[in-house]
Amino acid sequence: MKILNCPLNGPRNITEFVSFGPVHRGFDHAATSDAEWIHYLFHIENTAGVIQEWWRHTPSNYFFIAERNTVTDEIIATYGAEELAARSKVML
């Protein structure tokens, strides 16, 4: 059984969670070209290494960030979205 540490609810079975994909950088929607929109919507970066992902604990509907190594599938850290700017490797 794989355990994921929810920042709100503590260690839980991974089956209680849903992944919502990687954290993306913010950008100015009004100044974005069509090509940039197409890339943002349809091109998925397949990074080998540590990435930040959105996760949700389904029973409590709590969204948080997990840093996960995509090569080893190891969860390195989990923290609330309020800590994202301070810990982020992605420019928001």
PyMOL commands that set and color helices and strands:
alter all, ss='L'
color gray80, all
select helices_A, chain A and resi 14-16+29-31+34-42+81-87
alter helices_A, ss='H'
color red, helices_A
select strands_A, chain A and resi 3-6+10-13+17-22+50-57+62-69+74-80
alter strands_A, ss='S'
color yellow, strands_A
deselect
rebuild
show_as cartoon
